[in-house]
């Protein structure tokens, strides 16, 4: 039986890794001995363990790691020399190891994974709970994490691990957990939401199997029952034994046998010193806090920070696109050429419409008093004196006691007060039997009833479709001032891109972006010029862009802008104009560019927007940023897609600090409300899911956990 109140005095520090990410220095120097400011990173680990009450630290090492043991051992000759030289401060530094827990070491022998390394500690630890501290996870000095984990073990028993909030992409490099929030037990120094029960855990899952925003990182408080579990697991890839597979068995183990798996969410600074960038971050951060180094280092960093940018917000990048997308200059065009364009002028009626009182139907023009008493059973008969057709210029006057046959749209004769529709007559020629008594003005279209002379019939910013075309022609306009459809050149960039229709080969992708963006541009009302894919060659790319400027109101590129990819887009555009590239806080999407190219004296540059190469990212970013810019160029007053609120059908983790646009299918109605079904997995960029969607659900930057039943705003695509 495992006693949860047994004190935790042992810690195991696996230190047998080769540190290949830090070669060549780790060829002769253990990675754990690389300095963070002025002492090796391993000292921070031992100090953290000591501060948490650990009395005994076991290093699991390999050949070539003797320097770790030497560092925590006495050096009588050095100590004597320092004392003799009166270097008291240096002697104090050298003797700091005496303040720490006792240290021991054992060699792993063969590198068979973290689980195998922990098994080497079994004979040393015995039947007692113990902590595991991975040296690549460096907590800030003074960390209370391990102490709090020991408190949780004392309250609940079982195994306790440290949890870190991560993005879905980051979770694929860790052990991903399914969790339930637990109340905080008495005597445990945690805030609400920091203590979790772990119900499932998977080591380095694929993106679509990430379980939550919480992943296990390098602090563990293990029940000795884990040794039995590790001895009974099967090796995985490369013959390695994973620690995750061992402590995962604690989930279903009874409490009295050491079962139960709990997580403490880290609320302190943590540095991944197994990564070069994380190692540098640790050095810079802790050096800034050093009283002897911080001031000068801070000034140095400020001097180097000019030009560095943080992630650009969605709203700011949207405004950047709007700012370069100036409205296309107005053009006076024939009516037939104005189809789908946006008016650049208010259109006034030059005359009344109708120009005179007209008959609204085929029938007979009459005086009201001459038809009094007419019914279906007792019709009134009147002689027919004239017939007026549509287009008549000077119609005859109506004589009292008679009727005039009149066509729909024909001018009303003077003296007539109403028109009796043919269906209420016997269609007589010489005389007519009227079977209804009309009211004054019945079936008459009055002069200026539709449009009065001088009225504004269409305003600037109106798109000209069939209905607007009818009105323009109706008021006699044969020319109109419009913003012409902008001409958009689309360029796909990448050595790997080939035209659809060929054979699918490893290392190539079909140009989905070029065709999809051309369709989206046309749907937005612009004219499209799609260029064949351009390889990552500076001269070819520059020549293509320069050649296309003559016919472009906007250049749209896709691909070739990811950091560290070796692509040449930024370099070429830097020589052709002013283009700003930013990491934009949007998902999907990330790095994008906007600016102008080809500016000359007296002529502004041509706007250019650079989209990501992934087809789903490119389409989503087009909808969010480029389509509104195109509509702005056309003179639209409403440039964005309509938005509705909808209830979401599933839960997922959304990346912190980014506005996420999730592909969904909307169903419902304004009266009944809308529901949104997520197409595919939100974190996966699937073309099939994009094709099945008709809207984008928008997750705000400060929301990380979307729950089934939540209501989100959705950008309606169709």
TORMIBA-641906 format. One record per residue (C-alpha): z, y, x; residue in three letters. Coordinates in pm, whole numbers, padded with zeros to 5 digits, always signed. Example, Ala and Ser with C-alpha at 12.3 -4.5 7.8 and 13.67 -1.06 7.14 Angstrom:
% residues 2
+00780-00450+01230ala/+00714-00106+01367ser/
% end
This chain:
% residues 718
+00000+00000+00000unk/-00091+00347+00131unk/+00181+00614+00123unk/+00039+00955+00040unk/+00352+01121+00175unk/+00305+00973+00522unk/+00264+01267+00763unk/-00075+01328+00921unk/-00025+01347+01297unk/-00347+01188+01431unk/-00687+01349+01466unk/-01014+01197+01587unk/-01282+01414+01744unk/-01617+01231+01785unk/-01771+01371+02104unk/-02026+01112+02212unk/-02339+01299+02106unk/-02602+01383+02368unk/-02661+01739+02250unk/-03038+01713+02282unk/-03092+02041+02094unk/-02931+02218+02390unk/-03126+02053+02669unk/-03159+02105+02959unk/-02799+02234+02997unk/-02654+01925+02824unk/-02815+01705+03086unk/-02510+01774+03303unk/-02268+01968+03083unk/-02119+01817+02765unk/-02224+02016+02460unk/-01859+02043+02357unk/-01789+02229+02684unk/-02041+02506+02619unk/-01845+02832+02598unk/-01783+03031+02285unk/-01698+03371+02433unk/-01460+03265+02712unk/-01352+02908+02636unk/-01529+02582+02547unk/-01598+02514+02182unk/-01388+02197+02195unk/-01075+02404+02263unk/-01117+02576+01926unk/-01120+02231+01762unk/-00803+02113+01937unk/-00628+02442+01864unk/-00718+02413+01493unk/-00578+02059+01481unk/-00257+02164+01657unk/-00207+02460+01421unk/-00232+02218+01124unk/+00051+02001+01260unk/-00155+01737+01441unk/+00036+01588+01735unk/-00219+01347+01876unk/-00594+01404+01934unk/-00832+01123+02026unk/-01175+01208+02172unk/-01442+00943+02113unk/-01675+01002+02408unk/-01936+00834+02626unk/-02033+00828+02991unk/-02083+01176+03134unk/-01818+01341+02916unk/-01533+01329+03168unk/-01526+01710+03175unk/-01366+01715+02825unk/-01068+01508+02942unk/-01039+01708+03264unk/-01021+02036+03073unk/-00710+01925+02885unk/-00544+01783+03199unk/-00339+01941+03474unk/-00505+02084+03786unk/-00213+02119+04030unk/-00420+02263+04316unk/-00575+02537+04102unk/-00242+02618+03941unk/-00075+02650+04280unk/-00348+02875+04414unk/-00334+03106+04114unk/+00042+03128+04131unk/+00029+03201+04503unk/-00230+03474+04447unk/-00021+03634+04174unk/-00292+03586+03913unk/-00050+03540+03628unk/-00296+03601+03346unk/-00545+03350+03484unk/-00263+03098+03531unk/-00160+03152+03169unk/-00515+03072+03055unk/-00530+02758+03268unk/-00199+02631+03128unk/-00284+02689+02761unk/-00368+02319+02725unk/+00008+02247+02741unk/+00052+02418+02399unk/-00184+02178+02226unk/-00145+01828+02085unk/-00154+01534+02322unk/-00509+01428+02402unk/-00651+01081+02465unk/-01000+00940+02486unk/-01188+00623+02413unk/-01557+00553+02475unk/-01796+00459+02200unk/-02027+00265+02429unk/-02335+00244+02210unk/-02445+00539+01990unk/-02436+00360+01655unk/-02353+00652+01428unk/-02050+00850+01317unk/-01901+00559+01122unk/-01911+00343+01434unk/-01746+00622+01636unk/-01456+00641+01387unk/-01405+00265+01408unk/-01327+00304+01780unk/-01010+00488+01677unk/-00867+00205+01465unk/-00636+00057+01727unk/-00513+00403+01825unk/-00451+00538+01475unk/-00322+00216+01321unk/-00220+00212+00956unk/-00181+00588+00919unk/-00388+00866+00761unk/-00581+01073+01013unk/-00801+01379+01038unk/-01156+01385+01169unk/-01291+01710+01314unk/-01658+01729+01409unk/-01690+01964+01707unk/-02022+02107+01582unk/-01833+02261+01288unk/-01629+02545+01435unk/-01392+02717+01195unk/-01276+03072+01256unk/-00960+03107+01469unk/-00650+03081+01251unk/-00827+02857+00999unk/-00602+02711+00728unk/-00858+02461+00600unk/-00712+02148+00761unk/-00358+02245+00664unk/-00467+02283+00298unk/-00650+01949+00309unk/-00325+01787+00430unk/-00147+01947+00132unk/-00403+01796-00106unk/-00356+01453+00055unk/+00020+01487+00005unk/-00026+01573-00362unk/-00304+01334-00461unk/-00335+01075-00184unk/-00673+00924-00107unk/-00937+01081+00116unk/-01003+01455+00134unk/-01322+01616+00272unk/-01436+01975+00326unk/-01708+02106+00096unk/-01956+02383+00169unk/-02175+02565-00085unk/-02538+02516+00018unk/-02891+02566-00117unk/-03087+02262-00242unk/-03297+02270+00074unk/-02988+02279+00296unk/-02826+01996+00100unk/-03091+01753+00223unk/-02935+01773+00572unk/-02580+01692+00453unk/-02394+01451+00229unk/-02456+01585-00123unk/-02179+01541-00381unk/-02135+01521-00757unk/-01806+01694-00837unk/-01555+01777-01110unk/-01322+02076-01080unk/-00952+01979-01072unk/-00642+02187-01150unk/-00446+02293-00841unk/-00132+02079-00789unk/+00199+02250-00724unk/+00252+02326-00358unk/-00118+02333-00270unk/-00243+02672-00142unk/-00586+02675-00309unk/-00750+02902-00564unk/-00887+02777-00895unk/-01229+02619-00841unk/-01154+02517-00480unk/-01034+02162-00551unk/-01283+01897-00661unk/-01284+01532-00750unk/-01594+01375-00595unk/-01757+01123-00828unk/-02067+01042-00622unk/-02199+01117-00275unk/-02536+01058-00103unk/-02611+01110+00265unk/-02912+01339+00327unk/-03080+01296-00012unk/-03439+01399-00087unk/-03466+01739-00254unk/-03509+01601-00605unk/-03184+01396-00573unk/-02952+01677-00461unk/-02641+01641-00676unk/-02485+01989-00671unk/-02437+02299-00460unk/-02154+02128-00268unk/-02208+01930+00052unk/-01964+01759+00288unk/-01920+01922+00629unk/-01722+01837+00943unk/-01357+01810+00830unk/-01221+01486+00688unk/-00875+01358+00607unk/-00919+00982+00587unk/-00697+00712+00446unk/-00671+00413+00683unk/-00842+00208+00412unk/-01166+00362+00542unk/-01152+00129+00845unk/-01190-00176+00620unk/-01475-00005+00436unk/-01654+00080+00762unk/-01621-00277+00884unk/-01798-00402+00572unk/-02091-00161+00537unk/-02443-00244+00640unk/-02609-00041+00916unk/-02876+00204+00807unk/-03180+00353+00981unk/-03172+00298+01358unk/-02888+00048+01321unk/-02636+00331+01270unk/-02320+00313+01060unk/-02268+00623+00847unk/-01920+00758+00783unk/-02041+00870+00439unk/-02100+00508+00337unk/-01741+00429+00434unk/-01551+00705+00257unk/-01783+00680-00046unk/-01615+00346-00119unk/-01288+00533-00169unk/-01426+00665-00501unk/-01384+00331-00679unk/-01084+00203-00481unk/-00750+00200-00670unk/-00508+00477-00577unk/-00245+00236-00449unk/-00502+00101-00202unk/-00588+00444-00066unk/-00857+00520-00323unk/-00968+00857-00457unk/-01208+01106-00299unk/-01137+01480-00316unk/-01304+01791-00182unk/-01172+02130-00074unk/-01427+02413-00094unk/-01436+02614+00229unk/-01348+02982+00181unk/-01334+03070+00551unk/-01597+03144+00813unk/-01764+02838+00961unk/-02017+02820+01244unk/-02262+02536+01307unk/-02241+02529+01687unk/-02463+02221+01699unk/-02750+02456+01617unk/-02865+02722+01865unk/-02862+03000+01608unk/-02521+02896+01476unk/-02390+02877+01832unk/-02511+03231+01899unk/-02361+03354+01570unk/-02024+03211+01672unk/-02038+03381+02011unk/-02141+03718+01870unk/-01895+03713+01579unk/-01593+03610+01784unk/-01687+03841+02070unk/-01699+04133+01828unk/-01341+04051+01732unk/-01226+04028+02093unk/-01024+04343+02175unk/-01171+04368+02524unk/-01535+04299+02434unk/-01582+04402+02073unk/-01632+04777+02112unk/-01902+04771+02378unk/-02077+04472+02222unk/-02088+04644+01885unk/-02256+04949+02037unk/-02506+04728+02215unk/-02594+04543+01894unk/-02639+04868+01706unk/-02885+04982+01968unk/-03080+04661+01925unk/-03071+04660+01544unk/-03337+04924+01488unk/-03620+04781+01286unk/-03427+04473+01174unk/-03448+04416+00799unk/-03252+04219+00549unk/-03411+04017+00271unk/-03606+04247+00038unk/-03517+04235-00330unk/-03762+04128-00598unk/-03742+04474-00755unk/-03820+04650-00425unk/-04117+04428-00343unk/-04245+04474-00700unk/-04232+04850-00651unk/-04407+04817-00313unk/-04698+04639-00485unk/-04711+04902-00760unk/-04707+05182-00502unk/-05020+05063-00316unk/-05209+04964-00632unk/-05340+05304-00735unk/-05540+05324-01057unk/-05913+05277-01000unk/-06083+05621-01037unk/-06221+05679-01392unk/-06590+05623-01455unk/-06811+05736-01744unk/-06996+05424-01862unk/-07219+05315-02146unk/-07043+05156-02436unk/-07174+04808-02352unk/-07027+04837-02000unk/-06684+04937-02126unk/-06595+04593-02263unk/-06244+04486-02147unk/-06193+04812-01957unk/-05904+05049-02018unk/-05969+05397-02157unk/-05910+05684-01916unk/-05937+05952-02187unk/-05815+06021-02537unk/-06104+05980-02783unk/-06128+06234-03070unk/-06338+06194-03383unk/-06628+06444-03382unk/-06663+06419-03761unk/-06493+06277-04069unk/-06509+05905-04132unk/-06641+05853-04395unk/-06842+06173-04385unk/-06848+06182-04769unk/-06695+06000-05068unk/-06849+05651-05069unk/-06855+05359-05307unk/-06623+05084-05191unk/-06819+04808-05370unk/-07138+04726-05556unk/-07110+04844-05917unk/-07157+05141-06149unk/-07043+05501-06096unk/-06885+05637-06415unk/-06659+05900-06568unk/-06317+05765-06661unk/-06322+05906-07016unk/-06656+05732-07089unk/-06495+05391-07029unk/-06180+05432-07236unk/-06093+05120-07437unk/-06326+04888-07244unk/-06194+04529-07220unk/-06338+04184-07168unk/-06349+04132-07544unk/-06462+04482-07642unk/-06688+04617-07366unk/-06820+04975-07361unk/-07197+05008-07319unk/-07350+05301-07125unk/-07710+05380-07037unk/-07802+05347-06663unk/-07989+05654-06541unk/-08019+05603-06164unk/-07962+05365-05875unk/-07813+05492-05546unk/-07848+05283-05233unk/-07651+05303-04909unk/-07796+05572-04684unk/-07907+05797-04967unk/-07897+06163-04859unk/-07896+06365-05182unk/-07783+06145-05472unk/-07840+06254-05832unk/-07555+06391-06043unk/-07390+06174-06307unk/-07462+06288-06663unk/-07164+06251-06901unk/-07188+05939-07119unk/-07406+05751-06863unk/-07363+05527-06560unk/-07540+05511-06222unk/-07585+05179-06043unk/-07448+05216-05688unk/-07441+05003-05373unk/-07138+04952-05151unk/-07126+05233-04891unk/-07357+05463-05089unk/-07255+05828-05140unk/-07087+05900-05470unk/-07287+06115-05719unk/-07127+06439-05824unk/-06937+06408-06151unk/-06844+06041-06094unk/-06472+05959-06098unk/-06467+05584-06036unk/-06679+05276-05967unk/-06668+04970-06193unk/-06723+04659-05981unk/-07019+04436-06073unk/-06789+04149-06160unk/-06658+04348-06459unk/-07009+04418-06599unk/-07310+04232-06733unk/-07525+04358-06437unk/-07741+04555-06680unk/-08045+04753-06559unk/-08131+04991-06846unk/-07783+04983-06989unk/-07465+04817-06878unk/-07170+04663-07064unk/-06846+04764-06891unk/-06553+04521-06946unk/-06273+04724-06783unk/-06145+05081-06804unk/-06115+05207-06440unk/-05854+05450-06311unk/-05961+05775-06149unk/-06062+05712-05785unk/-06088+05334-05827unk/-06327+05169-05574unk/-06400+05500-05400unk/-06360+05551-05022unk/-06266+05918-04995unk/-06410+06152-04735unk/-06203+06140-04407unk/-05997+05855-04553unk/-06039+05654-04228unk/-06052+05930-03966unk/-06043+06308-03999unk/-06252+06525-03771unk/-06053+06609-03455unk/-05810+06317-03492unk/-05731+06114-03175unk/-05863+05773-03266unk/-05790+05590-02934unk/-05556+05696-02656unk/-05589+05659-02280unk/-05447+05327-02166unk/-05599+05129-02454unk/-05796+04820-02359unk/-06141+04812-02519unk/-06192+04492-02715unk/-06406+04416-03019unk/-06191+04616-03262unk/-06177+04921-03038unk/-06551+04894-02974unk/-06614+04908-03349unk/-06415+05230-03380unk/-06584+05393-03080unk/-06928+05314-03215unk/-06816+05419-03564unk/-06735+05769-03445unk/-07067+05792-03263unk/-06962+05749-02901unk/-07228+05591-02675unk/-07044+05670-02347unk/-06675+05657-02269unk/-06450+05733-01969unk/-06271+05418-01848unk/-06088+05271-01552unk/-06342+05013-01435unk/-06226+04660-01370unk/-06088+04645-01013unk/-06277+04427-00769unk/-06047+04173-00606unk/-06142+03977-00293unk/-05949+03650-00253unk/-05917+03493+00094unk/-05750+03157+00158unk/-05636+03121+00520unk/-05572+02804+00719unk/-05740+02551+00946unk/-05645+02275+00703unk/-05816+02415+00390unk/-06139+02255+00261unk/-06342+02301-00056unk/-06276+02066-00350unk/-06539+01796-00392unk/-06511+01652-00044unk/-06317+01350+00073unk/-05939+01377+00094unk/-05841+01330+00459unk/-05508+01345+00645unk/-05440+01695+00771unk/-05655+01871+00508unk/-05580+02026+00170unk/-05822+02138-00098unk/-05842+02510-00171unk/-05634+02511-00488unk/-05519+02869-00425unk/-05864+03024-00404unk/-05979+02880-00735unk/-05648+02928-00917unk/-05606+03289-00806unk/-05966+03371-00896unk/-05894+03245-01247unk/-05567+03437-01268unk/-05733+03758-01146unk/-06012+03726-01405unk/-05752+03657-01676unk/-05578+03981-01573unk/-05902+04171-01643unk/-06029+04221-01288unk/-06355+04123-01121unk/-06323+03840-00869unk/-06489+03772-00534unk/-06363+03447-00382unk/-06435+03400-00012unk/-06465+03060+00153unk/-06147+02956+00336unk/-06100+03120+00676unk/-05944+02931+00971unk/-05653+03062+01178unk/-05878+03240+01425unk/-05818+03608+01494unk/-06182+03706+01532unk/-06299+03515+01221unk/-06015+03649+01007unk/-06062+04009+01121unk/-06439+03992+01071unk/-06398+03847+00721unk/-06151+04112+00608unk/-06359+04398+00751unk/-06676+04264+00585unk/-06508+04239+00246unk/-06357+04589+00238unk/-06685+04741+00124unk/-06658+04570-00216unk/-06280+04542-00257unk/-06040+04751-00460unk/-05772+04497-00365unk/-05761+04217-00106unk/-05548+03914-00189unk/-05473+03662+00087unk/-05287+03335+00064unk/-05136+03134+00346unk/-05094+03197+00715unk/-04779+03411+00705unk/-04486+03173+00760unk/-04255+03248+01052unk/-04310+03037+01361unk/-04628+02876+01228unk/-04858+03019+01492unk/-05071+03186+01225unk/-05250+03508+01306unk/-05245+03706+00981unk/-04976+03954+01085unk/-05141+04030+01416unk/-05485+04085+01259unk/-05355+04303+00975unk/-05143+04505+01217unk/-05463+04612+01391unk/-05649+04684+01064unk/-05389+04887+00880unk/-05027+04920+00776unk/-04890+04604+00620unk/-04520+04532+00580unk/-04403+04170+00579unk/-04067+04083+00426unk/-03854+03788+00337unk/-03840+03847-00037unk/-03539+03724-00235unk/-03752+03516-00472unk/-03790+03143-00526unk/-04051+03005-00515unk/-04188+03241-00255unk/-04029+03385+00054unk/-04235+03570+00312unk/-04490+03810+00164unk/-04677+04117+00278unk/-04807+04434+00115unk/-04981+04744+00247unk/-05326+04889+00311unk/-05610+04813+00553unk/-05928+04990+00659unk/-05812+05349+00613unk/-06041+05616+00756unk/-06027+05993+00773unk/-06068+06124+00420unk/-06053+05775+00266unk/-05733+05586+00185unk/-05698+05224+00287unk/-05766+04928+00060unk/-05451+04769-00088unk/-05374+04419+00037unk/-05114+04167-00082unk/-05037+03855+00122unk/-04905+03559-00079unk/-04753+03228+00039unk/-04978+02931+00105unk/-04804+02687-00128unk/-05009+02677-00452unk/-04709+02690-00687unk/-04549+02972-00488unk/-04879+03161-00481unk/-04926+03136-00858unk/-04569+03234-00942unk/-04574+03529-00701unk/-04908+03640-00845unk/-04758+03649-01194unk/-04445+03834-01082unk/-04593+04084-00835unk/-04974+04096-00832unk/-05070+04076-01200unk/-04861+04384-01290unk/-05018+04568-00995unk/-05369+04477-01116unk/-05290+04602-01467unk/-05154+04922-01314unk/-05486+04966-01131unk/-05666+04931-01465unk/-05459+05202-01628unk/-05248+04980-01854unk/-04926+05135-01978unk/-04762+04792-02036unk/-04817+04594-01716unk/-04574+04302-01746unk/-04588+03975-01938unk/-04383+03960-02259unk/-04030+03824-02226unk/-03828+03611-02470unk/-03484+03454-02445unk/-03469+03074-02462unk/-03210+02796-02445unk/-03248+02577-02135unk/-03256+02199-02172unk/-03100+02089-01840unk/-02867+02186-01557unk/-02958+02264-01197unk/-02843+02453-00889unk/-03018+02784-00824unk/-03022+02929-00470unk/-02766+03203-00421unk/-02901+03550-00356unk/-03253+03478-00482unk/-03417+03535-00818unk/-03554+03197-00920unk/-03861+03152-01141unk/-03852+02804-01295unk/-04155+02648-01463unk/-04072+02575-01828unk/-04244+02497-02156unk/-04141+02715-02448unk/-04121+02593-02807unk/-03988+02766-03117unk/-04047+03091-03303unk/-03903+03444-03320unk/-03708+03356-03633unk/-03580+03011-03528unk/-03535+03100-03163unk/-03689+02948-02852unk/-03611+02644-02640unk/-03726+02599-02279unk/-03791+02254-02133unk/-03793+02249-01752unk/-04113+02101-01615unk/-04043+01882-01312unk/-03750+01952-01080unk/-03677+02324-01029unk/-03647+02287-00653unk/-03974+02092-00623unk/-04303+02281-00619unk/-04518+02048-00827unk/-04868+02148-00941unk/-04842+01908-01234unk/-04525+02082-01356unk/-04692+02421-01319unk/-04990+02301-01525unk/-04759+02177-01803unk/-04563+02504-01824unk/-04632+02809-02037unk/-04350+03033-01914unk/-04123+03110-01619unk/-03746+03101-01677unk/-03581+03373-01470unk/-03247+03293-01302unk/-03070+03608-01171unk/-02971+03636-00805unk/-02597+03602-00874unk/-02628+03279-01077unk/-02606+02952-00886unk/-02519+02697-01153unk/-02749+02683-01456unk/-02609+02463-01731unk/-02788+02291-02016unk/-02749+02518-02318unk/-02752+02842-02117unk/-02986+03118-02237unk/-03230+03269-01988unk/-03503+03528-02009unk/-03848+03370-01989unk/-04171+03532-01879unk/-04435+03415-02129unk/-04758+03306-01956unk/-04955+03197-02261unk/
% end
